[in-house]
């Protein structure tokens, strides 16, 4: 991962689920009143990649466009009003999900690690040095599939805002430079087929095109 041409070490990818009400509704899920947290390994991250192979173990891989926050310094038990000082930058990202495997995991009461953490399941744009919470709290997110806009949302509609997520995570985990926080997806998620081209971007980032093979 890089920002302004400089390499950034990749740490843990923390993901916040069910953070947009319309996405909760489209999946017929429930708002549990607190963030749902899962993680992806560093091997899930891919940047500057033009094509991604779909995993053969799933027949229902879905796209989810999200705002990614990059952590810039080590912190534990971070007060919410101090969370912004731990942000090094932001990016647009995808949380690719093997929905069929995730659905089975939900039924079985088992973790989502495989459904969410497989190789290349987190494409990301270049990182932009945006740290202002007011700016990050009003970011437009977009995703096109084969030239058709299928996801559009704004971070103003998050249930749990960025500063809360950072503070909440730091209550359980020590955050380190290079850790990434995915902040949830708006509505419009859907399946990807081989040959599909996804284009994702945000109001501050350039478009990223990926072909799925």
trRosetta pair geometry for C-beta under 8 A, 3 or more apart (Angstrom, degrees):
i j d omega theta_ij theta_ji phi_ij phi_ji
1 7 7.3 101 77 -161 51 61
1 8 4.7 -53 99 66 99 99
1 9 7.8 7 50 107 102 7
1 10 5.2 115 1 -73 118 96
1 45 6.4 -41 -59 157 111 142
1 47 5.6 115 -108 -12 61 150
1 70 7.8 177 149 -115 144 133
1 124 6.9 -4 -117 82 108 140
1 127 6.6 61 170 -27 103 125
1 178 7.4 144 59 -145 132 87
2 5 6.4 -6 168 -146 124 11
2 6 6.2 160 -157 76 85 32
2 7 5.4 -49 -98 -99 86 43
2 8 6.2 163 -106 6 27 86
2 47 7.0 -179 21 116 79 151
2 126 6.7 -37 84 -137 81 89
2 127 7.0 -163 102 22 35 103
3 6 6.0 -28 70 59 65 85
3 8 5.6 42 4 -34 101 128
3 70 7.4 -156 -53 66 142 168
3 88 7.5 172 28 137 170 107
3 89 5.4 159 -126 13 151 171
3 126 6.7 134 -108 174 53 83
3 127 3.6 -56 -88 77 106 112
3 128 7.3 -157 -142 -58 103 13
3 129 6.6 114 170 -60 126 81
4 127 7.9 -66 -9 83 69 88
4 129 6.7 13 -38 -35 123 117
8 70 6.8 -1 163 -169 159 141
8 88 7.7 153 -131 115 138 148
8 127 6.6 9 3 18 152 157
8 177 7.7 -124 -164 158 92 92
8 178 5.5 170 158 -106 88 86
9 177 6.9 71 55 111 104 91
9 178 4.1 -54 87 -89 74 159
10 13 7.9 -13 -178 -52 100 93
10 42 4.4 122 115 -141 118 108
10 45 5.4 -150 -143 43 147 156
10 178 5.5 -155 -112 176 12 111
10 180 7.5 -19 -149 -19 79 115
11 42 7.1 -129 143 -82 6 109
11 71 7.3 -46 43 54 140 117
11 176 5.0 167 -116 77 156 106
11 177 7.2 140 -32 93 133 38
11 178 4.0 121 -19 101 96 92
11 179 3.9 -53 80 -72 132 61
11 180 7.2 165 61 -6 82 70
12 39 5.7 -39 -176 -150 104 126
12 41 8.0 -52 -128 -122 62 37
12 42 7.6 -76 -92 -57 32 81
12 173 7.4 -93 74 174 157 149
12 176 7.7 91 15 39 94 103
12 179 5.1 -1 55 -125 76 96
12 180 7.5 -147 100 35 45 68
13 39 6.1 129 78 -165 63 69
13 40 4.0 -26 77 60 127 95
13 41 7.3 -9 25 58 105 7
13 42 7.2 151 -18 -86 100 43
13 44 6.1 -96 31 66 153 125
13 45 6.4 170 -61 -59 136 104
13 122 5.8 -89 -152 -79 165 173
13 179 7.6 178 -82 -164 30 62
13 180 4.7 -11 -117 65 72 109
13 182 6.6 33 177 -15 95 107
14 37 6.4 -23 -169 -158 96 103
14 39 5.8 -34 -102 -102 51 82
14 169 5.5 56 170 -130 164 143
14 173 7.3 -172 -86 54 135 154
14 179 6.6 26 -4 175 105 108
14 180 6.9 -179 30 89 67 53
14 181 5.0 -17 73 -109 104 68
14 182 7.0 -167 95 25 50 71
15 37 7.0 140 74 -155 55 51
15 38 5.1 -24 63 68 109 76
15 39 6.6 171 11 -97 89 26
15 40 6.4 68 -30 -14 121 97
15 95 6.1 105 -136 -118 133 135
15 116 6.8 -133 40 177 161 139
15 181 7.9 163 -87 -162 28 48
15 182 4.3 -6 -116 60 74 116
16 19 5.1 52 126 -51 109 134
16 35 5.0 -56 -142 -158 101 120
16 36 7.0 115 -165 67 51 58
16 37 6.3 -24 -100 -96 59 67
16 160 6.6 -123 -176 71 144 126
16 165 5.3 -65 -63 -131 152 129
16 181 7.0 28 -16 -180 106 91
16 182 6.5 -162 25 95 70 65
16 183 5.5 2 47 -142 123 35
16 184 5.0 -58 99 -45 92 92
17 35 7.4 119 47 -177 58 71
17 36 3.8 -47 63 83 105 114
17 37 7.4 -157 12 -69 88 20
17 38 6.5 38 -26 9 120 104
17 184 6.4 128 -134 -106 18 89
18 23 7.0 -160 -124 97 46 106
18 24 5.1 65 -148 -88 91 101
18 29 6.0 -116 -103 113 121 141
18 30 8.0 2 -147 84 152 40
18 31 6.5 176 162 -108 121 57
18 32 7.1 79 95 11 153 93
18 35 7.8 165 68 -146 87 47
18 36 5.2 65 26 15 110 123
18 159 7.5 -16 132 26 70 144
18 184 6.9 -79 59 -129 17 123
19 23 7.7 16 57 53 52 134
19 35 7.0 10 -84 -122 100 88
19 158 5.1 -13 159 -147 106 84
19 159 5.2 -142 -158 33 53 93
19 160 5.6 -84 -131 38 101 89
19 165 8.0 -2 -114 -80 142 129
19 183 6.1 -111 93 158 166 64
19 184 2.7 -140 41 -36 120 170
19 185 7.8 106 51 24 94 37
20 23 4.3 72 76 9 101 111
20 24 7.0 -172 90 -12 51 83
20 153 6.3 -28 -126 -156 157 151
20 157 5.6 49 -132 118 94 106
20 158 6.5 -59 -77 -104 73 46
20 159 7.0 -155 -78 -17 24 90
20 184 5.7 163 -15 139 86 120
20 185 6.6 -95 19 99 128 38
20 186 4.7 -141 -174 -108 175 52
20 187 6.6 -132 119 -32 128 69
21 24 5.4 -52 -152 33 37 115
21 25 6.4 36 152 -19 68 104
21 31 6.9 -18 -113 -69 80 131
21 157 7.4 -105 20 171 89 102
21 159 6.6 115 -51 -66 80 108
22 25 5.5 -50 -148 36 36 114
22 26 6.4 36 154 -22 67 103
22 153 8.0 -165 56 -108 126 119
22 157 7.7 -6 8 158 106 142
22 186 6.6 19 67 -169 113 75
22 187 3.9 -65 122 -39 109 129
23 26 5.8 -51 -143 34 34 109
23 27 6.6 16 161 -3 65 108
23 184 7.2 177 52 171 155 100
23 185 5.6 130 -112 94 156 78
23 186 5.9 -166 -48 -174 113 23
23 187 4.8 -154 -73 -76 62 59
23 189 6.8 67 -138 -10 101 113
24 27 6.5 -73 -153 47 26 97
24 29 4.9 -102 -156 71 71 98
24 30 7.0 -13 -173 151 117 2
24 31 5.6 14 -154 -61 168 81
25 28 7.3 24 -175 -77 35 39
25 29 8.0 -89 -53 42 17 70
25 187 7.5 -22 59 -96 94 125
26 187 5.1 125 -19 -138 140 100
26 188 7.7 -153 -63 -32 175 27
26 189 7.1 151 104 35 138 91
27 189 7.7 11 -62 50 106 131
31 159 6.8 -176 -139 -121 119 160
32 36 6.7 93 31 -59 133 97
34 168 7.8 167 -169 -147 92 141
35 160 5.2 -58 -71 17 102 169
35 165 6.3 110 -86 -116 157 82
35 168 5.7 113 21 122 134 158
37 168 7.9 -164 -60 124 132 113
37 169 6.8 149 -121 -102 143 86
37 172 7.7 155 76 54 165 151
38 111 7.6 141 -131 -168 113 89
38 112 5.2 -34 -128 64 158 120
38 113 7.5 -155 -170 -80 113 53
38 116 5.7 70 121 69 139 164
38 117 8.0 -125 149 -50 109 103
39 113 7.9 0 69 -113 76 82
39 117 7.1 31 108 -90 61 125
40 44 3.9 -62 168 36 120 160
40 45 7.5 128 116 -46 122 74
40 95 7.9 -156 -42 -132 141 85
40 116 6.0 -113 -81 136 93 92
40 117 4.5 178 -129 -114 65 78
40 121 6.2 -144 -137 82 135 113
40 122 5.4 133 113 -36 163 134
41 44 5.6 123 63 -12 62 96
41 117 5.5 76 5 -173 83 115
42 45 5.9 -44 -168 17 51 114
43 119 5.5 -53 145 -109 104 76
44 117 5.5 -96 -66 -157 133 56
44 118 6.9 94 -108 77 92 31
44 119 6.6 -143 -99 -128 47 23
44 120 6.8 -95 -158 14 46 9
44 121 4.4 -45 -152 51 104 88
44 122 4.3 64 133 7 100 107
45 122 4.9 -37 -93 85 53 114
45 124 6.1 -17 -153 2 90 124
45 180 7.4 126 -92 7 129 155
46 49 4.4 -23 160 3 117 144
46 52 6.8 151 70 -97 160 112
46 120 4.8 10 -20 -128 141 75
46 122 6.9 142 17 79 69 59
46 123 5.3 -34 72 -100 93 63
46 124 7.2 151 72 18 42 77
47 123 7.4 134 -85 -160 43 58
47 124 5.2 -39 -85 70 92 88
47 125 7.6 50 -133 155 94 7
47 126 7.1 100 -166 -84 121 52
48 126 7.9 51 -57 -69 91 86
49 52 6.3 77 124 -67 127 86
49 120 7.2 -106 102 -134 165 111
49 123 6.7 -118 55 -119 110 100
49 210 6.9 34 98 -117 83 105
50 209 7.2 10 -142 97 72 86
50 210 6.8 175 -175 -121 28 54
50 211 6.5 11 150 21 75 97
51 210 6.7 140 -107 -167 27 70
51 211 4.5 -30 -105 71 86 92
51 212 7.2 161 -159 -91 73 18
51 213 5.3 35 176 -16 120 117
52 96 7.9 -155 136 -55 154 164
52 120 4.7 170 -145 158 110 139
52 123 6.7 -97 -54 -63 146 120
52 210 5.6 12 -1 179 109 122
52 211 7.6 165 23 82 64 45
52 212 5.7 -29 70 -110 85 68
52 213 7.1 171 82 22 33 82
53 120 7.2 105 46 46 68 155
53 212 7.6 106 -132 -165 16 64
53 213 5.2 -48 -100 76 63 92
54 58 7.4 -110 168 71 95 96
54 61 5.5 -152 -147 13 105 153
54 192 6.7 -171 -98 105 125 109
54 194 5.9 -113 14 -76 132 81
54 212 5.4 52 -48 178 101 111
54 213 7.0 -166 2 76 79 38
55 58 5.3 53 84 20 103 101
55 61 6.8 132 36 -75 89 131
55 98 6.4 -50 61 -81 133 124
55 118 5.2 -28 -63 161 147 160
55 119 7.7 133 -80 49 105 83
57 98 7.0 -5 94 -136 94 154
57 101 7.0 37 126 -64 106 138
57 114 7.9 -66 107 168 149 120
58 61 5.3 102 106 -58 131 84
58 98 3.7 -128 -89 -141 154 109
58 99 7.7 112 -169 34 127 55
58 100 5.7 161 -148 45 87 108
58 101 5.6 -79 -96 -16 108 112
58 115 8.0 108 -89 -126 138 69
59 100 6.0 32 53 -8 77 155
60 98 6.9 93 77 -169 69 56
60 99 4.5 -80 125 59 108 100
60 100 4.2 110 39 -30 120 101
60 191 5.7 -74 -151 -111 64 114
61 96 6.0 4 -178 -178 107 101
61 97 6.9 155 -156 80 59 41
61 98 5.6 -33 -97 -97 73 57
61 99 7.1 161 -116 1 17 84
61 191 6.7 95 68 -150 48 69
61 192 5.0 -48 93 49 98 102
62 96 7.2 162 79 -156 47 54
62 97 4.8 -19 57 64 96 96
62 99 4.7 63 -14 -44 118 120
62 189 5.0 45 170 167 124 106
62 190 6.1 176 -140 98 90 11
62 191 5.8 -56 -92 -88 68 44
62 192 6.9 155 -118 -6 18 88
63 94 5.9 -54 -153 -151 83 119
63 96 6.5 -26 -105 -105 51 71
63 143 6.1 175 140 170 132 152
63 145 7.1 -179 22 -77 153 114
63 150 7.8 82 74 89 130 130
63 151 7.3 -134 113 -15 109 139
63 189 6.3 -168 79 -145 57 71
63 190 6.5 -8 41 58 92 61
63 192 5.7 96 -38 -52 97 114
63 198 5.8 171 -108 -119 149 145
63 200 7.9 -165 -177 -65 125 127
64 94 6.4 123 67 -164 54 65
64 95 4.2 -33 75 64 117 93
64 96 7.3 -173 26 -78 83 25
64 97 6.2 42 -7 -7 122 116
64 151 7.9 143 -141 -108 36 163
64 185 3.7 -94 -173 -65 98 160
64 189 5.1 -7 -87 -107 79 117
65 92 6.8 -14 -168 -173 97 100
65 93 7.6 148 -157 84 52 41
65 94 6.0 -37 -98 -100 53 70
65 141 5.1 162 124 165 116 115
65 142 7.0 -89 150 86 169 19
65 143 4.0 -162 -42 -45 137 123
65 151 5.0 160 21 102 120 144
65 153 7.7 164 83 30 106 107
65 185 6.0 113 58 -133 45 100
65 186 7.4 -23 71 36 92 88
65 200 4.9 -176 -115 -139 116 125
66 92 7.6 145 79 -162 42 56
66 93 5.3 -32 70 73 90 88
66 94 7.1 135 20 -113 87 20
66 95 5.5 43 -7 -14 135 105
66 141 7.0 -4 -116 -137 12 153
66 182 4.8 46 122 -166 152 95
66 183 5.8 162 -177 50 103 66
66 184 6.2 153 -126 74 112 20
66 185 5.1 -75 -72 -77 90 74
67 90 6.4 -17 -175 -168 95 114
67 91 7.9 144 -164 78 52 41
67 92 6.9 -47 -107 -107 49 53
67 93 7.5 71 -179 26 8 90
67 136 7.0 131 174 -165 147 90
67 139 5.5 101 -94 79 135 146
67 141 6.4 -111 -49 -75 83 124
67 155 5.4 4 -12 -82 151 128
67 162 7.9 -67 108 -85 132 117
67 182 7.7 144 80 -152 44 52
67 183 4.8 -17 70 38 92 126
67 202 6.7 82 -98 -103 84 149
68 90 6.5 149 83 -162 59 60
68 91 4.5 -19 64 65 113 87
68 92 7.0 114 13 -161 96 4
68 93 4.0 65 -37 -10 124 131
68 124 5.9 -25 15 -130 164 114
68 180 5.4 -15 -170 -171 110 109
68 181 7.0 148 -159 75 57 47
68 182 5.5 -28 -101 -94 78 65
68 183 7.3 -166 -89 -3 27 89
69 87 5.8 -67 -168 -125 107 102
69 89 8.0 164 -157 92 49 40
69 90 5.7 -25 -105 -105 56 82
69 136 7.3 55 -94 -157 107 146
69 162 6.0 129 -65 -150 150 116
69 165 7.9 136 30 88 145 127
69 166 7.2 -86 114 -70 152 109
69 180 7.0 146 75 -162 48 55
69 181 4.3 -15 59 59 102 102
69 183 6.5 72 -10 -47 105 113
70 87 7.2 91 70 -162 56 64
70 88 4.8 -67 106 65 98 99
70 89 4.7 1 47 62 122 80
70 90 6.8 -153 9 -77 85 29
70 91 6.8 58 -33 -3 110 104
70 127 5.5 8 -15 -138 153 134
70 178 7.3 -19 -166 -125 96 24
70 179 7.6 147 -158 82 51 46
70 180 5.8 -25 -101 -104 63 73
71 75 7.6 -133 -163 25 121 107
71 86 5.6 -18 -146 155 83 98
71 87 7.1 -66 -111 -106 41 39
71 88 6.4 46 129 2 17 104
71 166 7.7 147 -98 -131 101 109
71 175 4.9 -134 -148 167 160 115
71 176 6.7 99 103 81 133 30
71 177 6.1 -142 110 -112 84 31
71 178 6.9 -39 68 42 88 25
71 179 4.2 8 30 62 132 93
71 180 7.3 -132 3 -71 86 26
71 181 6.9 86 -45 -17 97 100
72 86 6.1 175 45 179 81 44
72 87 6.2 38 -1 124 112 16
72 88 2.8 138 -75 -62 104 99
72 89 7.5 104 -67 -3 110 71
72 131 8.0 -23 -12 -104 145 124
72 177 5.7 11 -171 -117 27 88
73 85 7.8 -36 41 134 127 81
73 86 5.7 -116 52 -130 84 70
73 88 7.7 135 -19 -60 67 103
73 177 5.8 13 -90 -67 28 95
74 174 6.6 3 -165 171 92 101
74 175 6.7 165 -147 90 42 61
74 176 5.3 2 -99 -113 81 59
74 177 6.7 -56 -48 -20 67 79
75 78 4.5 34 156 -69 130 117
75 86 5.1 -61 -6 -105 150 138
75 170 5.4 -36 117 -128 97 139
75 174 7.3 171 84 -160 34 63
75 175 4.9 -7 57 57 84 105
76 170 5.6 180 -138 -177 29 94
76 174 4.6 -33 -77 -108 107 78
76 175 7.3 177 -71 18 52 72
77 170 5.9 -136 -31 133 15 101
77 171 6.1 70 -102 -102 59 57
78 82 5.8 -133 -176 86 85 102
78 83 5.6 102 133 -94 124 69
78 86 6.2 -40 -130 -24 157 147
78 166 6.1 -48 83 135 141 95
78 167 5.2 -123 88 -109 86 62
78 170 4.1 51 11 68 97 166
78 175 7.3 -24 -21 24 133 129
79 82 4.4 70 65 15 93 108
79 83 7.4 -125 95 -39 48 73
79 167 6.4 -20 161 -120 16 121
80 83 5.6 -22 -156 -20 39 118
80 163 5.1 85 -174 142 79 102
80 164 5.7 7 -129 -94 121 54
80 166 7.8 131 -125 70 57 88
80 167 4.1 -53 -82 -36 67 161
81 163 7.3 44 -88 175 26 140
82 85 5.6 -40 179 23 72 117
82 86 7.6 68 132 -19 77 99
83 86 6.0 -63 -168 30 48 110
83 87 7.5 52 143 -33 72 99
83 133 7.9 84 86 -88 98 130
83 162 7.2 173 126 125 134 76
83 163 3.9 150 57 -147 138 73
83 164 7.7 -99 -25 -32 166 19
83 166 4.0 130 -155 76 118 130
83 167 5.2 -84 -73 -46 122 88
84 87 5.7 -44 -161 11 48 118
84 131 6.4 106 178 165 86 86
84 132 7.6 21 -161 -136 129 25
84 133 4.8 -82 -96 -43 125 112
84 163 6.1 -32 -48 -97 80 107
86 166 6.0 159 69 -176 129 140
86 175 6.6 59 178 100 141 141
87 90 7.3 2 -176 -54 117 88
87 131 4.5 154 96 -135 108 82
87 133 7.9 150 6 -71 154 76
87 136 7.6 -100 -160 -37 163 161
87 162 7.7 31 -82 154 137 130
87 166 7.5 -89 -62 -81 90 155
88 127 7.7 10 111 167 97 136
88 129 7.4 -62 160 -127 60 71
88 131 7.1 -29 -137 -87 8 110
88 177 7.0 70 -40 -140 147 85
89 127 4.4 81 114 168 141 103
89 128 5.6 168 -168 80 105 37
89 129 4.9 -60 -99 -100 104 38
89 130 6.1 79 -148 34 59 58
89 131 7.0 -52 -80 -63 38 80
90 127 7.1 144 68 -155 20 72
90 128 5.7 -30 65 62 73 90
90 130 4.7 -47 25 64 113 108
90 131 8.0 178 -21 -74 98 40
90 136 5.9 -180 -73 -110 156 112
90 139 7.6 -136 151 -82 149 158
90 204 7.1 57 89 75 118 141
91 124 5.1 49 127 -178 143 100
91 125 4.7 -174 -168 63 96 85
91 126 6.7 -159 -119 97 113 26
91 127 4.8 -64 -59 -100 114 59
91 128 6.6 145 -83 10 60 79
91 205 6.4 84 -152 -94 53 149
92 124 7.3 160 88 -155 47 56
92 125 4.5 50 50 -3 84 129
92 141 6.7 152 -129 -130 105 86
92 200 5.6 -170 146 134 126 100
92 201 5.6 174 14 -146 172 25
92 202 4.2 -176 -74 -19 114 104
92 205 4.6 -149 -6 59 110 152
92 208 6.9 -171 86 8 116 121
93 122 6.0 -3 -176 -172 118 83
93 123 6.6 166 -155 91 64 53
93 124 4.3 -14 -105 -105 96 79
93 125 7.0 -118 -67 7 56 75
93 180 7.7 101 -63 172 165 135
93 182 6.0 -102 83 -108 137 103
93 200 7.9 -12 125 118 5 145
94 122 6.7 178 77 -144 65 37
94 123 4.7 23 34 52 112 94
94 124 7.7 -139 22 -69 66 48
94 143 7.7 100 -99 -110 101 132
94 198 7.2 58 -89 131 152 149
94 200 5.9 165 -62 -1 101 165
94 210 8.0 -92 3 25 152 150
95 116 7.0 -16 -177 -149 99 95
95 121 7.2 21 -164 153 46 90
95 122 6.6 2 -104 -104 51 79
95 182 5.6 112 -67 172 118 157
95 185 6.3 -124 40 -45 118 122
96 118 7.7 -75 97 61 110 99
96 120 7.4 3 37 118 149 69
96 121 4.2 -130 63 -150 100 68
96 122 7.1 -133 17 -61 88 38
96 123 7.4 67 -28 2 114 91
96 192 7.6 -41 -136 12 106 146
97 102 5.8 -7 177 -28 107 146
97 115 6.0 23 -164 156 76 91
97 116 5.9 -11 -113 -98 81 68
97 121 7.5 87 -68 -163 38 117
97 189 7.8 3 39 -170 127 137
98 101 4.1 18 116 30 117 116
98 102 6.1 149 86 -20 64 88
98 114 7.1 -45 48 127 138 80
98 115 4.5 -125 61 -140 91 65
98 116 7.8 -120 26 -51 80 35
98 118 6.7 64 -25 -4 121 136
99 102 5.4 -54 -141 40 33 113
99 103 6.1 38 158 -24 67 103
99 115 7.5 95 -83 -163 17 116
99 191 7.4 -92 19 -90 136 83
100 103 5.8 -50 -147 32 29 112
100 104 6.7 26 154 -15 61 105
101 104 5.8 -53 -149 37 34 110
101 105 6.4 38 150 -22 64 105
101 114 5.9 -90 154 104 141 107
101 115 4.3 -171 98 -91 101 93
102 105 5.5 -55 -149 36 33 114
102 106 6.5 37 152 -22 66 101
102 112 5.5 27 -124 -134 89 102
102 115 3.6 134 -67 180 79 158
102 116 7.0 75 -89 -46 115 84
103 106 5.7 -49 -152 31 33 113
103 107 6.7 32 151 -17 63 103
104 107 5.6 -52 -151 36 36 112
104 108 6.2 21 155 -8 68 111
105 108 5.8 -64 -142 47 30 103
105 109 7.9 -118 168 53 56 9
105 110 4.7 -100 -149 74 79 87
105 111 6.6 -61 -167 89 130 26
105 112 5.5 147 107 -91 156 58
105 114 7.6 171 -67 49 137 97
105 115 5.8 -117 2 -17 141 135
106 109 7.6 29 -177 -71 28 35
111 114 8.0 107 101 4 88 75
112 115 4.8 -70 -165 54 76 112
112 116 4.8 45 138 -6 104 118
112 117 7.9 121 120 -12 72 93
113 116 6.7 -79 -141 50 17 91
113 117 5.0 -31 -175 19 60 133
114 117 6.7 -63 -100 49 15 90
114 118 6.5 42 -173 -59 56 93
115 118 7.8 -50 -171 -18 8 103
116 121 6.5 145 171 144 41 151
117 121 6.2 -166 -150 46 12 147
118 121 4.9 103 63 -44 70 124
120 123 7.1 22 -178 -59 76 81
122 180 7.8 127 168 97 147 151
122 182 7.4 -119 -132 -61 117 137
123 200 7.6 126 99 40 119 132
123 208 6.7 173 151 133 118 142
123 210 5.7 -69 -118 -58 166 156
124 127 7.8 12 148 -63 119 79
124 180 7.7 -83 -97 -141 153 155
125 200 7.6 -129 -50 99 107 93
125 201 7.1 86 -79 -117 145 60
125 202 7.6 -130 13 11 155 100
125 205 4.6 75 123 180 165 141
125 206 6.6 160 -156 59 125 73
125 208 5.1 -139 -92 -41 84 131
126 205 7.3 172 57 -146 73 105
126 206 7.3 29 29 36 107 109
128 204 5.6 -149 75 137 167 117
128 205 6.2 -138 -22 -87 131 86
130 135 5.8 -114 -172 105 116 136
130 136 6.3 144 132 -67 114 94
130 204 6.0 9 -47 164 155 166
131 136 7.9 -34 -170 -31 15 127
132 135 4.2 70 84 10 106 110
132 136 6.7 167 88 -8 55 88
133 136 5.6 -61 -140 46 35 107
133 137 5.8 38 159 -27 70 109
133 161 7.9 60 -171 160 111 121
133 162 6.4 -162 -135 68 90 122
133 163 5.9 8 -126 -48 140 112
134 137 5.8 -54 -142 33 26 113
134 138 7.2 -5 164 6 58 110
135 138 6.8 -88 -160 47 27 89
135 139 7.3 55 149 -64 65 89
135 204 7.5 64 164 -65 115 142
136 139 6.0 -17 -152 -29 42 119
136 155 6.5 -60 157 101 59 161
136 162 5.5 -8 123 -8 128 162
137 155 5.9 -138 -156 110 28 110
137 156 6.0 71 155 -91 74 66
137 158 8.0 -105 -142 28 71 120
137 161 6.2 -1 -115 -147 106 116
137 162 6.8 -123 -78 10 76 112
138 154 6.5 -7 -158 -178 52 111
138 155 6.5 -118 -72 62 10 93
138 156 5.2 29 -105 -55 66 108
139 154 6.8 164 80 -153 40 62
139 155 4.5 38 43 1 87 123
139 202 5.3 -3 175 -175 111 123
139 203 5.5 -161 -155 34 61 107
139 204 6.5 -59 -128 0 106 106
140 152 7.2 -12 -172 -165 94 83
140 153 7.5 163 -153 88 53 35
140 154 5.4 -29 -97 -97 58 82
140 202 6.2 150 83 -165 57 64
140 203 4.0 88 38 -46 94 111
141 151 6.9 -38 121 132 98 104
141 152 6.9 165 86 -148 62 37
141 153 5.0 -9 55 61 107 81
141 154 7.1 -177 12 -84 80 30
141 155 7.2 95 -25 -46 110 80
141 186 6.3 159 69 8 124 120
141 200 7.8 -7 -174 -167 83 96
141 202 5.3 -24 -100 -106 59 86
141 203 8.0 -70 -54 -13 37 81
142 149 6.6 -54 -160 -136 99 103
142 151 6.8 147 -160 92 31 74
142 152 5.5 9 -107 -104 70 77
142 200 6.7 168 93 -149 61 53
142 201 5.4 -9 61 63 105 76
142 202 7.0 172 18 -92 79 34
143 149 7.5 117 81 -151 43 59
143 150 5.9 -52 98 64 91 85
143 151 3.9 23 42 48 108 111
143 152 7.7 -147 28 -60 65 52
143 188 7.3 162 58 112 111 125
143 198 6.4 -17 -168 -167 99 99
143 199 7.1 156 -156 82 49 51
143 200 4.5 -9 -104 -101 82 90
144 147 5.9 -1 166 -137 127 10
144 148 6.0 149 -158 69 84 29
144 149 5.2 -47 -96 -87 82 48
144 150 6.7 120 -132 8 31 82
144 198 7.1 154 81 -157 55 48
144 199 4.4 -3 54 56 104 102
144 200 7.6 -165 24 -71 63 46
145 148 5.8 -29 66 61 71 87
145 150 4.9 10 8 -5 107 139
145 190 7.2 -80 -25 77 159 121
145 192 7.5 -142 -128 -105 123 76
145 196 5.9 -23 -163 -169 95 118
145 197 7.4 142 -160 77 46 52
145 198 5.8 -19 -102 -101 68 71
146 196 5.9 -85 -48 -145 99 74
146 197 5.6 107 -88 47 53 84
147 197 7.6 40 -30 77 70 114
147 199 7.8 52 -82 12 38 130
149 152 6.1 20 172 -44 118 114
150 188 5.1 153 147 172 67 112
150 190 6.0 -83 170 24 140 131
151 185 7.3 -46 -156 -176 143 103
151 186 6.1 138 -171 77 96 97
151 187 7.3 -175 -130 97 81 42
151 188 3.7 170 -97 92 68 131
151 189 6.9 43 -86 -70 125 45
152 186 7.0 -62 97 93 27 147
152 188 6.9 72 16 -15 55 162
153 157 6.3 -101 -173 48 99 131
153 185 7.5 130 25 175 153 51
153 186 2.5 171 -57 -41 155 162
153 187 6.9 132 -74 29 121 63
153 188 7.6 -157 -38 16 103 120
154 157 5.6 95 74 -2 77 100
154 186 7.6 63 16 -74 37 145
155 158 5.5 -2 -171 -25 64 113
155 162 7.5 14 176 -41 132 107
155 183 6.9 24 -129 111 110 144
157 186 6.8 64 77 -106 132 107
158 161 5.5 125 90 -92 126 48
158 162 7.5 83 70 -39 169 64
158 183 6.4 -42 -111 159 139 112
158 184 6.4 128 -125 57 94 131
159 184 7.9 -7 27 59 91 176
160 164 4.9 -122 -174 93 84 128
160 165 5.4 108 129 -64 112 86
160 168 7.2 -21 -176 -6 139 151
160 184 7.9 115 50 -15 93 142
161 164 5.1 93 59 11 71 105
161 165 7.1 -135 102 -8 35 91
162 165 5.7 -56 -148 34 32 111
162 166 6.5 29 158 -17 67 104
162 181 7.7 121 -148 103 82 136
162 183 6.2 -39 -95 -112 80 140
163 166 6.0 -52 -148 36 32 110
163 167 6.4 29 155 -14 64 109
164 167 5.8 -61 -149 42 31 109
164 168 5.9 32 155 -23 68 110
165 168 5.6 -55 -142 37 28 112
165 169 6.2 28 160 -18 64 107
165 181 6.0 134 129 176 124 139
165 183 6.2 -146 -4 -121 172 86
166 169 6.0 -55 -147 37 27 109
166 170 6.3 22 158 -17 62 112
166 175 7.3 -8 -160 -54 83 167
166 181 6.5 -98 -84 -43 75 169
167 170 5.9 -62 -147 38 27 109
167 171 7.0 38 152 -31 61 99
168 171 5.9 -51 -164 17 33 115
168 172 7.8 4 152 3 61 102
169 172 6.4 -77 -166 45 39 95
169 173 5.7 -38 168 45 81 106
169 175 6.5 73 113 -67 113 115
169 181 6.7 -132 -17 -107 162 122
170 173 6.7 -79 -111 70 32 63
170 174 7.3 45 -144 -120 73 29
170 175 5.3 -57 -94 -10 92 113
175 179 5.2 -121 -158 48 80 155
176 179 5.3 111 58 -28 65 109
185 189 6.1 70 125 -66 144 112
192 196 5.1 -138 -159 58 78 149
192 198 6.8 -41 -114 -49 123 123
192 212 5.3 102 161 -15 121 172
193 196 5.1 111 58 -31 66 112
193 212 7.3 142 94 87 30 129
194 212 5.8 -124 -119 117 41 90
194 213 5.9 39 -147 -162 94 24
195 211 7.5 -25 -149 -168 26 93
195 212 6.9 -37 26 74 22 79
195 213 7.7 75 -58 -103 44 47
196 211 7.6 164 89 -149 41 52
196 212 5.1 8 59 35 85 117
197 209 6.2 -7 -176 -166 105 95
197 210 7.1 161 -155 80 58 41
197 211 5.3 -26 -99 -95 79 69
197 212 7.7 -160 -81 7 31 77
198 209 7.4 160 86 -151 46 46
198 210 5.1 -12 60 59 92 94
198 212 7.1 53 -5 -30 103 108
199 207 5.3 -1 -174 -171 104 112
199 208 6.9 163 -151 78 54 45
199 209 5.1 -15 -98 -97 85 72
199 210 7.9 172 -79 20 40 66
200 207 7.4 149 75 -151 26 63
200 208 5.6 -20 61 57 76 97
201 205 5.3 -158 -158 90 74 88
201 206 6.3 -93 -124 130 118 23
201 207 4.3 -59 -55 -94 133 56
201 208 6.6 155 -72 9 74 72
202 205 4.5 55 43 25 90 102
205 208 7.8 -18 140 -23 118 101
